[in-house]
């Protein structure tokens, strides 16, 4: 996986509870990390 960012270093999982009571998981990406590493490459 050389040259690519790992999901663990750029993403975090956020859980939200919807109005129907169901939990929804969303992946939130750390754009600052993606940009800073992209500039170095």
C-alpha positions in Angstrom: 0.0 0.0 0.0 2.9 2.3 -0.6 2.0 5.8 -1.8 -1.5 5.6 -0.4 -3.0 6.8 2.8 -4.5 4.2 5.1 -8.1 4.6 6.1 -7.2 4.4 9.8 -5.0 7.5 9.5 -7.4 9.7 7.6 -10.8 8.5 8.8 -12.9 8.3 11.9 -16.3 6.7 12.5 -19.1 8.9 13.9 -22.3 7.3 15.1 -25.5 9.3 15.0 -29.0 8.4 16.3 -31.7 9.2 13.9 -35.2 10.3 14.8 -36.4 6.7 14.2 -34.0 5.5 16.9 -31.6 3.7 14.5 -27.9 4.3 14.8 -26.1 5.3 11.7 -22.3 5.1 11.3 -20.6 7.7 9.1 -17.0 7.8 8.0 -15.5 11.3 8.5 -12.3 12.0 6.6 -9.6 14.2 8.0 -9.1 16.5 5.0 -6.1 18.3 6.6 -4.2 15.1 6.8 -5.0 14.1 3.2 -3.9 17.6 1.9 -0.8 17.8 4.0 0.4 14.3 2.9 -0.6 15.0 -0.7 1.6 18.2 -0.7 4.6 16.2 0.5 4.3 13.5 -2.3 
